[in-house]
Amino acid sequence: MRSLFLLMLLLGCSHQVRIVAPTAVEPRVAHESKARNEMVTTQGDATTRAALSLFNKGGNIIDAFVAASFAISVERPHSTGIGGGGFLIYYSKEENKVYAFDFREIAPLASSSKMYLNKKGEPQPLLSQEGALAVANPGLVKGLFDIHQRFGKLPWKETVLPAIKLAREGFPLYEQLYEAIDDRKKILLHDPEAKKTFFTKEGKVPLLGTIIYQENLAKTLEIIADQGSDGFYRGSVADAIIKTIKQKRGILSHRDLKSYKMVERTPVTGIYKGLKIYSMPPPSSGGIHVIQILKMLEPYNMKQMGPQSADAVHLTAHAMQRAFLDRASYLGDPDFHPVPVNELLNEGYLTKLSETINAPKAIKASDLKPVPLPYESSDTTHFTIADREGNMIASTQTINGWFGSGVMAQGTGIVLNNEMDDFAQKIGVQNLFGAVGGQNNLVSPRKRPLSSMSPTIITKDDKPFMALGSPSGTRIITCVAQTILNAVEFEMPLYEAVAATRIHQQWQPDILKVEAPFLAPEVEQELKERGHNVVHERLGCSIQAIKKDKAGWHGVSDPRGTGLALGIN
């Protein structure tokens, strides 16, 4: 892992805040940018430049979004790709309206709630994490195509060209991709196409800086550029996907691919400190719980406590716990189970939850009980874009774990997702990210698995204020909420809000994770004395944020990872 330096910055208060500083190899200038017109923050240098190139050609924000989506599929094949899916939150300044689009993967028609249990009814986690049985019906290409048909300006083909060029000409192997290849080499080396693409002839992980070429993926993208979404869901590409799945004893079918549909949904909303927050609704749990965490903390004078003080961390951890208990209890695909969105965001309900978090000692997971609702009802990537008109987009996309299922559709360059692991194999069983599964998230044909992806847009007085999101499974929710808390409650500059130490508590497992640079020793000691089980662990979040300022846009790509914030003046 790249080294992280600790800086202690005073941010207009008496409390010291620990900040992640980029290394000399990746200076802060690459992670932060200010511009008057357009701004793009992504996890990839080539991806950010691909999006900006569409603006330079006269394209609009949706053209840039599509270009970034295809380019990041090439540049971060371990995190996302056309074999996966995602969500988009889109703020149209002219309409003063926020759209939410769900192009999440869907369980195959032949799936069932007991498909990952053995004869004794015990879960078999690897079946939903590795191999063809872990693959859900991909939605990314259909989502991009349908959204572009509705809002795009330039010809569809123009939006795919930067990705085709990147796949064909290649890019240097960077540290995060190296780590992912090395981590998943056991399964990848069993796949002929993955072995050819990501390893040396001797079956070794290439040296850092080695150019990674993806010629088969370039050819697939050319077909999609010419034929639109039909180039993925029908014809030779679809044939290759299904042939590979059948050879590896999976259940995805041609009928699944042909029947995929994107869904437009109503964003979840909440008011925090006078700002209006829009985020992704179910089947994402992210938006609901980002708002819940912020609303539970709002009544407390967090600013006076100080960022990263023991009191502030103690309360924040309890708010996170409460939100994740609700996640396990109530969330799922709203097309299959009623999800009580209004009740979970009800002001009275959140006031009751807020009262429960102010306990003197750490609340043990086993002692935490649901509060009655009022009655009416892995790895991943994220990028954020804003334009000169004031439009904003926040999109989180994924193939789930590193390299998804570890299966590549032969001859296509497509890494297929392992999104079936986001379902509950059995009630109460934890998935790859430790999230506890509930009744509403059991596998069912055509069902979308529960997600933590939290693309979020914030407005102030009906004007653009901020857009952000992150990868990293269940940690997305807490990383996004803390960044908003830092920027709004603690009034940190955007770079410091993104780079500050983060914590994570998700009810089960009952531990308080603290990311480097760690909290002050005296703070951690006080938290332990209050009963928190503090552990040091990398959270994996990579916030991509854009905030409106007087001069235009302020963009920050998380200094914890590779990425580029870049704008147009």
DASUL-V173279 format. One record per helix or strand of 3 or more residues. SS is the DSSP state (2 for helix, 1 for strand). FROM is the first residue (numbers start at 1). TO is the last residue. If there is no record, write none. Layout:
BEGIN
[[SS/FROM/TO] [SS/FROM/TO]]
END
This chain:
BEGIN
[[1/5/10] [1/16/21] [2/28/31] [1/32/35] [1/38/42] [2/45/56] [2/61/75] [1/85/92] [1/97/103] [2/125/128] [2/132/134] [2/140/151] [2/156/169] [2/175/183] [2/185/188] [2/192/198] [2/215/227] [2/230/233] [2/235/247] [2/254/259] [1/263/265] [1/268/272] [1/275/279] [2/286/298] [2/302/305] [2/310/330] [2/341/344] [2/347/356] [2/365/367] [1/381/386] [1/392/398] [1/407/409] [1/414/416] [2/419/422] [2/439/441] [1/456/460] [1/463/469] [2/475/488] [2/494/499] [1/512/514] [2/521/529] [1/534/536] [1/544/549] [1/552/557] [1/564/568]]
END
